[in-house]
Amino acid sequence: MLSGKEIVVGITGGIAAYKAAYIVSRLKKEKAVVTIVMTKMAQEFVTPLTFQSLSAKQVITDMVMTPKQWEIEHITLAKKADAVVIVPATANFINKCAAGIADDFLSTLVLATKAPILICPAMNTNMYENRVVQESMTKLRQRGFLFIEPETGRLACGDEGAGRLASEDKILTAIRETVMPNADYAGQTVLITAGPTQEPLDEIRYISNRSSGKMGYALAREAVSRGARVILVSGPVSLAPPKGVELLGVKTARQMYEKVMANFPSSDIVIASSAVGDFRPAKLVAGKIKKKAGLNLELVANPDILKELGKKKKKKQLLVGFAAESRDLEANAKAKLKNKNLDLIIANKIADSFAKDTNKVTLIFKNSRKEALPVLAKEKLAKVILDKILSLC
Ligand SMILES: Cc1cc2nc3c(=O)[nH]c(=O)nc-3n(C[C@H](O)[C@H](O)[C@H](O)COP(=O)(O)O)c2cc1C
């Protein structure tokens, strides 16, 4: 779920510092990009080497590190973080944050970031109940800091009471909910195809189309942000892949067919938004076709990816296609929906959609229900389409 999310884990000098290792390990398993910052006192409890190994990254241990070791400035890190998690948070650190002190890397980062900050306090009960600490926590809550309350039980010092670090599961859940407040696609694998295909004629020429991939990439970005695992099978486009997607780049329709079929069994939802070439040259000419008075090209049909998916579709899988037409839009879209055993088809006119930032579509569902949408930015349309798909799940 946290794939591609930038999580900064700040470790302060408490006895529970070793527990941060489990949190980091689980964040890495969820494919988060984890950067560790340790206070000086934290390094007395656990070595940076442990966290360096777990995060596969240099641990930030000092405000002033030599450039050879340190490529990340506190401001850069503060800006790119999706969340900063202080685990464990000492009484000292909580008080420092409340007072706005910035005398080491971690406290400076806390002041510099606009990302959500989660504080996981862990300390002796008397320290936790101390008025100064309680007042600091109240102040920080009012400033928008999120607290993952400590548990009550036996503490490392032998005392019983509040102050034991919250469980790993509680901390992980809080991180997920903070980074992805709208994770209604959590647990779903969404396979998306995007962009054009290129069918080679000779070593330098190909037949292709004007698809930009913008719709598919917007859908992929939206699905990832809502907690889905997204496999994006993309033809050649000039777009940066959204953070957190598993990108499988292809050129030809046959390559797209292979990648889609290989990933179909593990997918819950397929959204086919690519403009797959229907035909390819019957033979690939070695080298370059020389200039001459004319040239007859023999074309053969490419595999029909959607049709194959429709045949193989299991009961629990949802199949969504696009129909780009220049005329008879609705009739053609309805026929495609039926022929390819789709659950939903998104019909658009070529003039409204190809290589544009906006699109005007009509959604046609399996039960013949129709919904015409106004012109929408592709990012906004991706949201609407994913809402509709979820209502079918
Ligand atoms: C053995 C030992 C255990 C400690 N455990 C805690 C703790 O669990 N929670 C806490 O708030 N402080 C604890 N402290 C005190 C902090 O280490 C101390 O306040 C330190 O200044 C914190 O520095 P930092 O907040 O910059 O990491 C402990 C100190 C020692 C020596």
Ligand as a Chemical Component Dictionary entry (heavy atoms), coordinates in Angstrom:
data_LIG
# 
_chem_comp.id                   LIG 
_chem_comp.type                 NON-POLYMER 
_chem_comp.pdbx_formal_charge   0 
_chem_comp.three_letter_code    LIG 
# 
loop_
_chem_comp_atom.comp_id 
_chem_comp_atom.atom_id 
_chem_comp_atom.alt_atom_id 
_chem_comp_atom.type_symbol 
_chem_comp_atom.charge 
_chem_comp_atom.model_Cartn_x 
_chem_comp_atom.model_Cartn_y 
_chem_comp_atom.model_Cartn_z 
_chem_comp_atom.pdbx_ordinal 
LIG C1  C1  C 0 18.898 3.680  29.528 1  
LIG C2  C2  C 0 18.077 4.878  29.194 2  
LIG C3  C3  C 0 16.770 4.696  28.790 3  
LIG C4  C4  C 0 15.983 5.795  28.453 4  
LIG N1  N1  N 0 14.725 5.584  28.016 5  
LIG C5  C5  C 0 13.943 6.653  27.721 6  
LIG C6  C6  C 0 12.611 6.443  27.242 7  
LIG O1  O1  O 0 12.153 5.321  27.083 8  
LIG N2  N2  N 0 11.863 7.539  26.980 9  
LIG C7  C7  C 0 12.355 8.807  27.138 10 
LIG O2  O2  O 0 11.586 9.746  26.895 11 
LIG N3  N3  N 0 13.610 9.009  27.569 12 
LIG C8  C8  C 0 14.425 7.983  27.848 13 
LIG N4  N4  N 0 15.703 8.189  28.269 14 
LIG C9  C9  C 0 16.183 9.570  28.413 15 
LIG C10 C10 C 0 16.608 10.153 27.053 16 
LIG O3  O3  O 0 17.582 9.333  26.454 17 
LIG C11 C11 C 0 17.129 11.565 27.252 18 
LIG O4  O4  O 0 16.094 12.409 27.677 19 
LIG C12 C12 C 0 17.810 12.098 26.001 20 
LIG O5  O5  O 0 18.200 13.443 26.226 21 
LIG C13 C13 C 0 16.883 12.046 24.819 22 
LIG O6  O6  O 0 17.540 12.601 23.717 23 
LIG P1  P1  P 0 16.785 12.735 22.293 24 
LIG O7  O7  O 0 15.400 13.130 22.575 25 
LIG O8  O8  O 0 17.543 13.787 21.561 26 
LIG O9  O9  O 0 16.942 11.421 21.620 27 
LIG C14 C14 C 0 16.524 7.106  28.573 28 
LIG C15 C15 C 0 17.847 7.262  28.972 29 
LIG C16 C16 C 0 18.616 6.176  29.272 30 
LIG C17 C17 C 0 20.050 6.384  29.658 31 
# 
loop_
_chem_comp_bond.comp_id 
_chem_comp_bond.atom_id_1 
_chem_comp_bond.atom_id_2 
_chem_comp_bond.value_order 
_chem_comp_bond.pdbx_ordinal 
LIG C1  C2  SING 1  
LIG C2  C3  SING 2  
LIG C2  C16 DOUB 3  
LIG C3  C4  DOUB 4  
LIG C4  N1  SING 5  
LIG C4  C14 SING 6  
LIG N1  C5  DOUB 7  
LIG C5  C6  SING 8  
LIG C5  C8  SING 9  
LIG C6  O1  DOUB 10 
LIG C6  N2  SING 11 
LIG N2  C7  SING 12 
LIG C7  O2  DOUB 13 
LIG C7  N3  SING 14 
LIG N3  C8  DOUB 15 
LIG C8  N4  SING 16 
LIG N4  C9  SING 17 
LIG N4  C14 SING 18 
LIG C9  C10 SING 19 
LIG C10 O3  SING 20 
LIG C10 C11 SING 21 
LIG C11 O4  SING 22 
LIG C11 C12 SING 23 
LIG C12 O5  SING 24 
LIG C12 C13 SING 25 
LIG C13 O6  SING 26 
LIG O6  P1  SING 27 
LIG P1  O7  DOUB 28 
LIG P1  O8  SING 29 
LIG P1  O9  SING 30 
LIG C14 C15 DOUB 31 
LIG C15 C16 SING 32 
LIG C16 C17 SING 33 
# 
